[in-house]
Amino acid sequence: MRQVRTLGLLGTGVIGGGWAARALHFGVDVVAADVKPEMEAWIRGAVANAEGALAKLTFAPLPPKGKLTFTTDLLAMARGVDFIQENIPEQLELKQRVLADVSRVAPADVVIASSTSGLMPSDLQKDMVAPERFLVAHPFNPVYLLPLVELVGGARTSTAALEAAARFFTYIGMHALKVRREVPGHLTDRLQEAIWREILHMVNEDVATTGELDDSIIYGPGLRWAAMGTNLIYHLAGGETGMRHMLRQFGPCLKWPWTKLEAPELTEALIDKMVAGTQAQAAGRSIREIERQRDAYLVAIQQVLKQYDIGAGATLRALEQRLYEDAGAGAQQKIAAAITKGRAGALELMELEVRPEWIDYNGHMTDSRYLQVFGDATDAVFRFAGIDDDYRKAGHGLYTVETHMTHQAEAKVHEQLYVATRVLAVDDKRVRLFHTLSRRSDGIQLGTCEQLYLHVDTRAGKVAPMDAAVKARLSALQASQADVALPAEAGRLAGKAAG
Ligand SMILES: NC(=O)c1ccc[n+]([C@@H]2O[C@H](COP(=O)([O-])OP(=O)(O)OC[C@H]3O[C@@H](n4cnc5c(N)ncnc54)[C@H](O)[C@@H]3O)[C@@H](O)[C@H]2O)c1
């Protein structure tokens, strides 16, 4: 199976738009194909709408954004992409026909996946050419913020296709949950439907309104569910003896039973009650307004979960680790080569493009992003020196104690920039770095940053000597840069230049 540089989308509605936004954000090109030409404007709008929240998800260095193209020629799309994700309406015969058509022209090493909410992969792959590269990859709305994707193979799906799909989805920041065998509704929608049936019963019988039923979740279980599923939560409910005791205590009520299993008839009266209830909850807010609020808290909650390395936060942490490693990989080769040569000068470690969300009200790159890109260059130097997750887990780290930045020219949206870095000084406990930020097109220097780091024993909370091998690598880099004149801004205080 091939490396995915271009993702093809078949159907560009709500779900296709979400896939596009996610893939583009993480540097994958997208060819979006839909039978309706008017969907081009729609998908471009959907991608732009997702950008605000997506941009806040991580500050880790991202590759340049992918490029979006649109076509109504489904087969042309299928000929030219590395992975196809189908998102057309949930109708078995339609999906079977379109998937079969596309499979006749897509090369056999191109994985084809379906976003179907509940159809079985064995049914969908029935008429396909090379059906072994087909699987269900079921995402959740909004696809650009929710990391879960359920991967389900059919009778003829190969392990290689499932693994290739899992690799691709992980690359674009998702949690690939492999479903052991195909069942209608996969895992999540089966669970969600059980709750939904109960909601319909209770609204139908006037036990509660839609708003009250939502309250019964959001003030209680909903807060737990983001980090621990029902099973682990019930294990806690059993006290010291956990799940065994919980089942003994609450098991009998499964016989009563509390729940109804069969959904009620969807009568016009029930539909009206569901609609009136949710309209009251929306309280005049448009779908877009509610979506924006949802997106903002989905970003914030994942950042909180990241601190606990749990659930979607663990996925985000792993994604950031990968982004830093990718950004640092080129830098580390450059450092190693420069040291071997013995004359490094200031090393160009980071290449970047000014992203639209980095622009402030003055129309140029905002201050905090300067610190962020200088920090990414620092990260690359420290990784080269051997300061990585293992080093930190062992209780050591370099803490920033002083920063001095200058801003010399404006950086505008989409300009290509680079950061060049020097090690000015190293001793047992201190490292002093100096970065310049410049524009690629004319080499104009836009700003500088000098930082002092102290090496700490993080468990003792005290300054402590660094590992000898780490110091040796930093010193080798410093020595290779020693014959370059000290930058004019080095050691300068704020306002000193102006007297
Ligand atoms: N909406 C959700 O919350 C959600 C969540 C997960 C999965 N899904 C699944 O994703 C799929 C798409 O759902 P959606 O909500 O995006 O639907 P949608 O109606 O918003 O979009 C479907 C798109 O497919 C296009 N289309 C129709 N026939 C086509 C064809 N023959 N070739 C190419 N394009 C065609 C339509 O023009 C439309 O743009 C369904 O299988 C659904 O079950 C939906």
PDBQT file of the ligand as one rigid body, heavy atoms in Angstrom, charges set to zero:
ROOT
HETATM    1  N1  LIG A 501     -23.476  13.155   9.191  1.00  0.00    +0.000 N 
HETATM    2  C1  LIG A 501     -22.894  12.435  10.137  1.00  0.00    +0.000 C 
HETATM    3  O1  LIG A 501     -22.913  12.766  11.326  1.00  0.00    +0.000 OA
HETATM    4  C2  LIG A 501     -22.127  11.183   9.777  1.00  0.00    +0.000 A 
HETATM    5  C3  LIG A 501     -21.182  10.686  10.682  1.00  0.00    +0.000 A 
HETATM    6  C4  LIG A 501     -20.395   9.588  10.312  1.00  0.00    +0.000 A 
HETATM    7  C5  LIG A 501     -20.613   8.981   9.075  1.00  0.00    +0.000 A 
HETATM    8  N2  LIG A 501     -21.561   9.458   8.217  1.00  0.00    +0.000 N 
HETATM    9  C6  LIG A 501     -21.732   8.782   6.917  1.00  0.00    +0.000 C 
HETATM   10  O2  LIG A 501     -21.078   9.550   5.914  1.00  0.00    +0.000 OA
HETATM   11  C7  LIG A 501     -21.766   9.412   4.667  1.00  0.00    +0.000 C 
HETATM   12  C8  LIG A 501     -22.122  10.786   4.139  1.00  0.00    +0.000 C 
HETATM   13  O3  LIG A 501     -22.940  11.456   5.061  1.00  0.00    +0.000 OA
HETATM   14  P1  LIG A 501     -23.131  13.045   5.044  1.00  0.00    +0.000 P 
HETATM   15  O4  LIG A 501     -23.801  13.392   6.320  1.00  0.00    +0.000 OA
HETATM   16  O5  LIG A 501     -21.840  13.711   4.700  1.00  0.00    +0.000 OA
HETATM   17  O6  LIG A 501     -24.155  13.225   3.820  1.00  0.00    +0.000 OA
HETATM   18  P2  LIG A 501     -24.433  14.528   2.923  1.00  0.00    +0.000 P 
HETATM   19  O7  LIG A 501     -25.787  14.366   2.385  1.00  0.00    +0.000 OA
HETATM   20  O8  LIG A 501     -24.089  15.771   3.685  1.00  0.00    +0.000 OA
HETATM   21  O9  LIG A 501     -23.386  14.400   1.709  1.00  0.00    +0.000 OA
HETATM   22  C9  LIG A 501     -23.469  13.439   0.709  1.00  0.00    +0.000 C 
HETATM   23  C10 LIG A 501     -22.805  13.995  -0.550  1.00  0.00    +0.000 C 
HETATM   24  O10 LIG A 501     -22.701  12.959  -1.510  1.00  0.00    +0.000 OA
HETATM   25  C11 LIG A 501     -22.958  13.519  -2.790  1.00  0.00    +0.000 C 
HETATM   26  N3  LIG A 501     -23.349  12.449  -3.707  1.00  0.00    +0.000 N 
HETATM   27  C12 LIG A 501     -24.541  11.854  -3.847  1.00  0.00    +0.000 A 
HETATM   28  N4  LIG A 501     -24.460  10.884  -4.783  1.00  0.00    +0.000 NA
HETATM   29  C13 LIG A 501     -23.183  10.879  -5.220  1.00  0.00    +0.000 A 
HETATM   30  C14 LIG A 501     -22.479  10.101  -6.175  1.00  0.00    +0.000 A 
HETATM   31  N5  LIG A 501     -23.075   9.141  -6.862  1.00  0.00    +0.000 N 
HETATM   32  N6  LIG A 501     -21.167  10.358  -6.374  1.00  0.00    +0.000 NA
HETATM   33  C15 LIG A 501     -20.532  11.341  -5.687  1.00  0.00    +0.000 A 
HETATM   34  N7  LIG A 501     -21.158  12.112  -4.772  1.00  0.00    +0.000 NA
HETATM   35  C16 LIG A 501     -22.465  11.868  -4.545  1.00  0.00    +0.000 A 
HETATM   36  C17 LIG A 501     -24.044  14.541  -2.536  1.00  0.00    +0.000 C 
HETATM   37  O11 LIG A 501     -24.072  15.512  -3.586  1.00  0.00    +0.000 OA
HETATM   38  C18 LIG A 501     -23.582  15.134  -1.211  1.00  0.00    +0.000 C 
HETATM   39  O12 LIG A 501     -22.713  16.242  -1.409  1.00  0.00    +0.000 OA
HETATM   40  C19 LIG A 501     -22.961   8.498   4.935  1.00  0.00    +0.000 C 
HETATM   41  O13 LIG A 501     -22.622   7.184   4.612  1.00  0.00    +0.000 OA
HETATM   42  C20 LIG A 501     -23.156   8.631   6.446  1.00  0.00    +0.000 C 
HETATM   43  O14 LIG A 501     -23.746   7.485   7.017  1.00  0.00    +0.000 OA
HETATM   44  C21 LIG A 501     -22.322  10.557   8.530  1.00  0.00    +0.000 A 
ENDROOT
TORSDOF 0
